[in-house]
Amino acid sequence: MSQNDDNNAYWSANMRLIKISLIIWALVSFGFGIILRPMLAGIKIGGTDLGFWFAQQGSILCFLALIFFYAWRMNTLDREHGVDEE
């Protein structure tokens, strides 16, 4: 595999990971917290409805999980392609 092919594979995997992360972010923040909130109103969690919970706390927890997942996956991807920091 040439250096150019390896670079393209690395950036392709990187962009795929970014796109998936952005889709999850949009689904959780806009989808569950705003657009689908009326449909989630009947489900109770923590004394309030699920749509409100996603808008106030669930999206923040999801964002934190996405940050840690992205960092872990990028470290793995860097090691696989030989561009890690160590």
C-alpha positions in Angstrom: 0.0 0.0 0.0 1.5 3.3 -1.0 1.8 6.3 1.3 -0.9 8.2 -0.6 -3.4 5.3 -0.3 -2.7 5.0 3.4 -3.2 8.8 3.8 -6.5 8.6 1.9 -7.6 5.6 4.1 -6.8 7.5 7.2 -8.7 10.6 6.2 -11.6 8.6 4.9 -11.9 6.9 8.3 -11.5 10.2 10.1 -14.2 11.9 8.1 -16.6 8.9 8.5 -16.1 9.1 12.3 -16.8 12.9 12.2 -19.9 12.5 10.1 -21.3 9.8 12.4 -20.5 11.9 15.5 -22.3 14.9 14.0 -25.4 12.9 13.1 -25.6 11.6 16.6 -25.1 15.1 18.0 -27.9 16.5 15.7 -30.3 13.6 16.5 -29.8 14.0 20.3 -29.8 17.8 20.5 -32.3 18.8 17.8 -34.2 15.6 17.3 -34.9 14.4 20.8 -34.6 17.8 22.6 -36.7 19.9 20.2 -38.3 18.2 17.2 -39.4 14.9 18.8 -40.1 16.4 22.2 -43.9 16.2 22.0 -43.7 12.5 21.1 -41.4 11.8 24.1 -43.6 13.8 26.5 -45.4 10.6 27.7 -42.2 8.9 28.8 -41.2 9.9 32.3 -37.6 9.9 33.6 -36.3 11.6 36.7 -39.6 13.2 37.5 -40.0 14.9 34.1 -40.7 13.9 30.5 -38.0 12.4 28.3 -37.9 15.2 25.8 -37.3 17.8 28.5 -34.6 15.5 30.0 -32.8 15.2 26.7 -33.0 19.0 26.2 -31.6 19.8 29.6 -29.3 16.9 30.6 -29.4 14.0 28.2 -27.8 15.9 25.4 -24.9 17.1 27.6 -24.2 13.6 28.7 -24.4 12.4 25.2 -22.0 15.1 24.1 -19.5 14.1 26.8 -19.8 10.5 25.7 -19.2 11.5 22.1 -16.0 13.5 23.1 -14.5 10.5 24.9 -15.5 8.1 22.2 -14.0 10.3 19.5 -10.7 10.7 21.4 -10.5 6.9 22.0 -11.3 6.1 18.4 -8.9 8.7 17.0 -6.1 7.3 19.1 -6.8 3.9 17.8 -7.0 5.1 14.2 -3.7 7.0 14.7 -2.0 3.9 15.9 -3.4 1.8 13.0 -2.0 4.3 10.5 1.3 5.0 12.2 0.6 8.7 13.0 0.3 8.4 16.8 2.0 10.8 19.1 4.3 8.3 20.8 
